[in-house]
Amino acid sequence: MSKIIAFSGSNSSTSINEQLIQYVSSIKEGVEVIDLKDFEPPMYSSDLEGEVGTHQKIKDLVTKLSEVDGVILSTPEHNSMPPAFFKNILDWLSRTGATYLDGKKYLQYKKAIVMSSGPGGGGAKGAQALVQKMIGYAGAEVVGNFSLPSFYENFKDGKIVNEDLNKELLDVLSKI
């Protein structure tokens, strides 16, 4: 069985993307959910990196990623972009390959599913597309994506209630 971790790119205590990740972990066997807030570094800058190197929490996250076969992530959308919290973590991770992974990129040889959800009909697809591009640069093999639009209409009592969307998610999850 593949070892998979899942996480939301949100730092909100009421994150709908975290709720989606929790649902995925309840329907997909072998998925471990991690909280990116446990790995939150200071805001990235090349000056800071030059002064102190890679933040220890990012080193810990790189180690965690190196131990799995795949990742499932879900991104919120802030003004058609992933939130600054998530982008900051991805920026730090992008700097780690040569130092901590013997020259590999942090998601090299890893399968990935990129998900998103939002309260509106767009389902945060703008942010999803950008995150998919970013992790592609990190070496991920994106095997599927899923967007849950109109979260509050389509997700109730901890699960997706729209049968067509739930089937679509199950199909995507079968790829990892």
PATOR-599047 format. One record per residue (C-alpha): residue in one letter; x, y, z. Coordinates in steps of 0.2 Angstrom, whole numbers, padded with zeros to 4 digits, always signed. Example, Ala and Ser with C-alpha at 12.3 -4.5 7.8 and 13.67 -1.06 7.14 Angstrom:
BEGIN
A+0062-0022+0039
S+0068-0005+0036
***
This chain:
BEGIN
M+0000+0000+0000
S+0006+0017-0004
K+0010+0029+0010
I+0000+0046+0007
I-0001+0062+0017
A-0014+0075+0015
F-0015+0093+0020
S-0024+0109+0018
G-0015+0125+0013
S-0026+0135+0025
N-0021+0141+0042
S-0039+0145+0047
S-0047+0136+0062
T-0063+0135+0052
S-0055+0130+0035
I-0067+0122+0023
N-0052+0114+0014
E-0047+0106+0030
Q-0064+0099+0031
L-0062+0092+0014
I-0045+0084+0018
Q-0053+0076+0034
Y-0067+0069+0023
V-0054+0062+0011
S-0045+0054+0025
S-0061+0045+0030
I-0064+0038+0013
K-0047+0034+0007
E-0037+0020+0016
G-0019+0024+0022
V-0020+0043+0021
E-0012+0052+0036
V-0017+0070+0038
I-0004+0083+0043
D-0007+0101+0049
L+0004+0113+0040
K+0003+0125+0054
D+0014+0114+0063
F+0028+0118+0050
E+0025+0136+0048
P+0041+0146+0045
P+0044+0165+0045
M+0040+0174+0029
Y+0052+0169+0016
S+0066+0181+0010
S+0083+0177+0002
D+0091+0188+0015
L+0083+0178+0029
E+0088+0162+0021
G+0106+0168+0019
E+0107+0173+0037
V+0099+0158+0045
G+0097+0145+0031
T+0082+0134+0030
H+0070+0135+0044
Q+0070+0119+0055
K+0051+0117+0053
I+0054+0116+0034
K+0068+0103+0036
D+0055+0093+0046
L+0042+0095+0033
V+0055+0089+0019
T+0059+0074+0030
K+0040+0070+0031
L+0038+0072+0012
S+0053+0061+0009
E+0045+0047+0018
V+0029+0046+0007
D+0024+0040-0010
G+0011+0053-0013
V+0002+0069-0007
I-0016+0075-0007
L-0018+0094-0004
S-0032+0106-0004
T-0030+0124-0007
P-0041+0139-0002
E-0042+0154-0014
H-0038+0172-0009
N-0041+0184-0023
S-0039+0170-0036
M-0022+0165-0028
P-0017+0152-0015
P-0016+0160+0002
A+0000+0169+0008
F+0002+0156+0022
F+0003+0141+0009
K+0013+0150-0004
N+0026+0154+0009
I+0028+0136+0014
L+0029+0131-0004
D+0042+0145-0007
W+0053+0138+0007
L+0051+0120+0001
S+0057+0125-0016
R+0074+0130-0009
T+0077+0114-0001
G+0082+0101-0014
A+0100+0103-0016
T+0103+0104+0003
Y+0091+0091+0010
L+0086+0079-0004
D+0103+0075-0013
G+0099+0087-0027
K+0081+0080-0029
K+0066+0092-0029
Y+0055+0090-0013
L+0041+0081-0023
Q+0051+0072-0036
Y+0044+0055-0039
K+0029+0058-0029
K+0011+0057-0035
A+0000+0071-0031
I-0019+0076-0031
V-0023+0094-0030
M-0040+0099-0023
S-0048+0115-0019
S-0065+0121-0012
G-0073+0138-0010
P-0090+0145-0005
G-0094+0151-0022
G-0097+0142-0039
G-0079+0143-0045
G-0073+0130-0032
A-0056+0140-0030
K-0050+0133-0047
G-0039+0148-0050
A-0028+0144-0034
Q-0029+0126-0038
A-0021+0129-0055
L-0007+0139-0048
V-0003+0126-0034
Q-0003+0113-0047
K+0009+0122-0058
M+0020+0126-0042
I+0021+0108-0037
G+0024+0102-0054
Y+0040+0113-0054
A+0044+0103-0037
G+0044+0087-0047
A+0027+0081-0042
E+0017+0069-0054
V+0000+0077-0053
V-0012+0062-0056
G-0028+0071-0053
N-0037+0086-0047
F-0054+0090-0039
S-0063+0106-0036
L-0078+0107-0024
P-0088+0122-0028
S-0102+0130-0017
F-0095+0121-0002
Y-0109+0125+0010
E-0122+0118-0002
N-0112+0102-0007
F-0104+0097+0010
K-0114+0094+0025
D-0111+0084+0041
G-0093+0080+0036
K-0096+0073+0019
I-0100+0078+0001
V-0119+0077-0002
N-0119+0079-0020
E-0118+0062-0027
D-0110+0067-0044
L-0096+0077-0035
N-0093+0063-0023
K-0091+0050-0037
E-0079+0062-0046
L-0069+0063-0030
L-0068+0044-0028
D-0063+0043-0046
V-0048+0055-0043
L-0043+0047-0027
S-0042+0030-0036
K-0027+0037-0045
I-0015+0038-0030
***
